Amino acid sequence: MKAKKQTDEDYIISYLVLRQLIGILGILMPFALIIGNRLLGNEYWLQPSISHYYYSYLHIVFVGVLCVLGGFLVTYKGKSRLENRTSNFAGSFAFGVAIFPTEFIDFMGQQYLNPTVWHQWFKWIHFGSAGLLFACFALFCFKIFQESDEELSPSEFDEKKLLRNKIYSFCGWGIVASIVMIAIGFVWEMKFGANTFTTYSTFIFETTGLLFFGNSWLLKGSLNWKKSGNSMLKKMVSPVR
């Protein structure tokens, strides 16, 4: 029996599905960590940052999602050299966040993991990787996603493509604003001391950054939704596709 021959459409669908999976992982990650940590018995379901879940019962989820996301980004093949390189760098930075944990201090509740070896330079690689990862996400929104997959010039963009580009820009600025707010939280705590806002500001704005990132990738990967047999997906994407 002959194997079914792969068509160009099969490859296009796989490419679009990979974009969708990357987006879904980004959106679901913080909520999975919160819910899972609470269900497993840690009364402190909310941690100071997403990175602090490295030490929680959800350690495997935190590391696993980042590694899967990193693998998707590294193997993702874009339409241009810039897209490929940015994706490869982003994947490497995701691995860096997972491999080099943040400092244990400020973790709240029942500890699952107690690493026997931790060096001060781990957190600088961790913070640097996280910052550069979000910078790559912003670059996708501001530049890469705004280019046409059909290699059309900006003068040939239709109204829906122009609308999508506005959404990408909005997501990009949302990522930038999230990074700025994380920095403000750090500075505020250093100058005025800790309060409820500064304690959880990093987690809150890491989450908003991931939501902007995830939705931009979902939108970019939604091309095949308008041809889907699912009427709900068609309706959702009809204003922009």
C-alpha positions in Angstrom: 0.0 0.0 0.0 1.4 3.4 -1.1 2.0 6.1 1.5 -0.1 9.2 1.0 1.9 11.8 -0.8 2.3 15.1 1.1 0.9 18.1 -0.7 1.9 21.8 -0.4 -1.4 22.3 1.5 -0.4 19.7 4.1 2.8 21.6 4.7 1.1 24.9 4.9 -1.4 23.6 7.4 1.4 22.1 9.6 3.2 25.5 9.5 0.0 27.3 10.5 -0.8 24.8 13.3 2.8 25.3 14.7 2.1 29.0 14.9 -1.2 28.3 16.7 0.5 25.9 19.1 3.1 28.4 20.0 0.4 31.0 20.7 -1.7 28.6 22.8 1.3 27.6 24.9 2.0 31.3 25.7 -1.6 32.0 26.6 -2.2 29.0 28.8 1.1 28.7 30.7 0.5 31.2 33.5 -3.0 30.0 34.1 -1.9 26.3 34.1 0.7 27.2 36.7 -1.7 29.0 39.0 -4.5 26.4 38.8 -2.2 23.4 39.0 -0.3 24.8 42.0 -3.5 25.4 43.9 -5.0 21.9 43.0 -1.8 20.3 44.3 -2.2 21.9 47.7 0.0 25.0 47.8 -2.0 27.6 49.6 0.1 30.3 47.8 -1.3 29.7 44.4 0.2 33.0 43.1 4.0 33.4 43.2 6.0 36.6 42.8 6.9 35.6 39.2 6.2 32.9 36.7 9.9 31.8 37.2 9.3 31.0 40.9 7.1 28.1 39.8 10.4 26.4 39.1 10.5 25.5 42.8 6.8 24.6 43.1 4.8 21.4 42.5 4.5 22.6 39.0 8.2 22.5 38.3 7.8 20.0 35.5 5.1 22.1 33.8 7.2 25.3 34.0 10.3 23.6 32.6 8.4 21.4 30.2 6.3 24.2 28.6 9.4 26.4 28.2 11.3 23.5 26.6 8.4 22.6 24.2 8.0 26.3 23.3 11.8 26.6 22.8 11.7 23.5 20.6 8.8 24.8 18.5 10.6 28.1 18.0 13.9 26.6 17.1 12.3 24.2 14.5 9.9 26.9 13.2 10.8 27.9 9.7 9.7 31.4 8.7 9.4 33.2 5.4 12.6 35.2 5.7 16.1 35.0 7.2 15.1 37.5 9.9 12.1 35.4 10.9 14.2 32.3 11.1 17.0 33.9 13.1 14.6 35.6 15.5 12.7 32.4 16.1 16.0 30.5 16.7 17.2 33.1 19.1 13.8 33.1 20.9 13.9 29.4 21.3 17.4 29.5 22.7 16.3 32.1 25.2 13.4 30.0 26.2 15.8 27.2 27.0 17.9 29.6 29.0 15.0 30.6 31.2 14.2 27.0 31.9 17.7 25.8 32.5 19.0 28.6 34.7 16.5 29.2 37.5 15.8 32.5 39.2 16.8 32.8 42.9 14.7 30.8 45.4 14.3 33.8 47.7 10.7 35.2 47.8 9.2 31.8 46.9 6.0 31.2 48.9 4.5 28.0 50.2 5.4 24.4 50.0 8.7 23.9 48.2 8.9 20.9 45.8 12.4 21.4 44.5 15.5 22.3 46.5 18.5 22.5 44.1 21.8 21.5 45.7 23.7 23.8 43.3 22.8 27.3 42.5 25.1 30.1 41.5 24.5 33.9 41.6 25.2 34.1 37.9 22.3 31.8 37.2 19.8 34.6 37.8 21.6 37.0 35.4 21.4 34.4 32.6 17.8 33.8 33.6 16.9 37.5 33.6 18.9 38.2 30.4 17.2 35.3 28.6 13.8 36.3 29.7 14.3 39.9 28.7 15.7 39.0 25.3 12.9 36.4 24.8 10.3 39.2 25.2 12.3 41.4 22.9 12.1 38.7 20.2 8.3 38.5 20.8 8.0 42.2 20.3 10.1 42.1 17.1 7.7 39.5 15.7 4.8 41.9 16.3 6.4 45.1 15.1 8.2 43.8 12.1 8.0 40.1 11.1 4.2 39.5 11.4 3.4 42.7 9.6 5.0 41.5 6.4 2.9 39.5 4.0 3.1 35.7 3.7 2.1 36.1 0.1 5.0 38.5 -0.5 2.8 41.5 -1.3 4.0 45.0 -0.9 2.4 47.3 1.7 0.5 49.1 -1.1 -1.2 45.9 -2.0 -2.5 45.1 1.5 -6.2 44.9 1.8 -8.3 46.3 4.7 -8.1 43.0 6.7 -4.3 42.8 6.4 -4.1 46.5 7.6 -6.3 45.7 10.5 -4.2 42.6 11.4 -1.1 44.8 11.3 -2.7 47.2 13.8 -3.4 44.3 16.1 0.2 43.1 15.8 1.4 46.6 16.7 -1.0 46.7 19.6 0.4 43.4 20.9 3.9 44.6 20.4 3.3 47.7 22.4 1.6 45.6 25.0 4.7 43.5 25.4 6.9 46.6 25.7 4.5 48.1 28.3 4.6 44.8 30.2 8.4 44.9 30.3 8.4 48.5 31.5 5.9 47.8 34.2 8.0 44.9 35.5 11.0 47.3 35.7 8.8 49.9 37.5 7.8 47.2 40.0 11.5 46.5 40.7 12.5 50.1 41.1 9.4 50.9 43.3 10.2 48.1 45.6 13.9 49.1 45.9 12.9 52.7 46.7 9.7 52.4 48.7 9.7 48.9 50.0 7.5 45.9 49.2 3.7 46.0 48.9 1.1 43.9 47.3 1.7 45.5 43.9 5.4 45.1 43.9 5.2 41.5 45.3 3.1 40.3 42.3 3.8 42.9 39.6 6.4 40.6 37.9 3.9 37.8 37.6 1.1 40.0 36.5 3.0 41.7 33.7 4.8 38.6 32.6 1.3 37.2 32.2 0.1 40.2 30.2 3.3 40.0 28.0 2.6 36.3 27.3 -1.1 37.1 26.5 0.0 39.7 23.9 2.6 37.3 22.5 0.2 34.3 22.4 -2.6 36.2 20.7 -0.3 37.6 18.0 0.9 34.1 17.1 -2.7 32.8 17.1 -3.7 35.6 14.8 -0.8 34.9 12.5 -1.6 31.2 12.4 -5.4 31.7 11.9 -5.3 31.7 8.1 -6.7 28.2 7.8 -9.6 29.0 10.2 -11.6 30.7 7.5 -11.5 27.4 5.5 -12.3 25.3 8.6 -15.5 23.3 8.9 -16.0 24.8 12.3 -18.4 27.6 12.0 -17.3 29.2 15.3 -13.7 29.5 14.1 -14.9 31.0 10.9 -17.0 33.5 12.7 -14.1 34.4 15.1 -11.7 35.0 12.3 -14.0 36.6 9.7 -13.3 40.3 10.8 -9.6 39.9 10.2 -9.3 37.1 7.5 
